[in-house]
């Protein structure tokens, strides 16, 4: 908690915040990958929603997650909302939720733990706490953990290998002092044929 408060006054992750782009009443902070993908104009979120490129995959009072098919590949946009006084107070005391998740993914990747690739985080161009946005690209090819185990025929030896890989992955998180705030199966991805789980931003 106190680490999150400290981040309100400066990033604890070196290099987590790169170029800043102001566009369409939003302020975007780009990673190097995000800068290469979106350029000086920043993410065209409104256009993606308007032309149907952005498909809603999860929705609720506190967030909406979009899958966006771009010419360069698929990205995910998490639109974080403030849905009550408690959430508003948290945004006053700490950095925007999207920034925290962006920096967490950056840290995981810096210490060699597989995570979604952070491309950008943004907020409305205002001094007041409000909505924030996180844009990531998943490690490809990757499959949601429940889909991998429920929709693919796995023989016993494959299930044992998967369980071993999951245990090794959780041990790696523990050894690096990492605790996922919402570690349900839907927040884990399995990378292609390697059967190696990776963390995904909580919904």
Buried (B, 14 or more C-beta within 10 A) or exposed (E): EEEBEEBEEEBEBEEBBBBEBEBBEBBBBBBEBBBEBBEEEBBBBEEBBEEEBBEEEEEEEBBBBBBBEBEEEEBBBBBBBBEEEEBBEBBEEBBBBBBBBBBBBBBBBEEEBBBBBBBBBBBBEEEEBBBBBBBBBBBEEBBBBEEBBEEEEBEEEEEEEBEEBBEEBBEBBEEEEBEBEEEEBBBBBBBEEEBBBBBBBBB
